[in-house]
Amino acid sequence: VNLRLSAILGNLSDNELKLFLNKLKVPNKLKYKVKCILENKAFPIPETKSDAKRMLRQFGIENSVDILTFMQAKETVAGREASSLITAKEYIDEIIRKDECFSVKGLDICGSDLIDIGIKKGTEIGRILDSVLELVIDEKTVNRKSELIKAAKDIYGL
């Protein structure tokens, strides 16, 4: 439903879209999905698996798939090649199938692990976790607690 509504309403301004969806009494979750698809229909197509992980991190699994499906449908209807979108969806499928890490929540460490190694509570914890996640996404380290602790220590300077 969200893809169909996005296709139908894709040329409306933000205000027109909001008014139209409110008038139809569309549930908030569906409004959010349609808005997410339409706001990101020009999002750069992930060219690598790391790019696909970043997209998943930013939008989540369902929204990422919806955005790529919407973009693919637009290209197909326009008679243009959509192979890069198909490849991006294949990356996402592989990441999900192999349960690969693409978010801080998926890391094999958490803030308390960083506190245990001497890093003080606060915003620094989040910054370090984000940096460690980037290393995992770029496949510069594996998502294993011992490796992530070592990377966190390097980042923090311990």
Helices and strands as residue ranges (DSSP letters): H 2-9, H 14-23, H 28-39, H 49-77, H 83-97, G 104-106, H 111-116, H 123-137, H 145-156
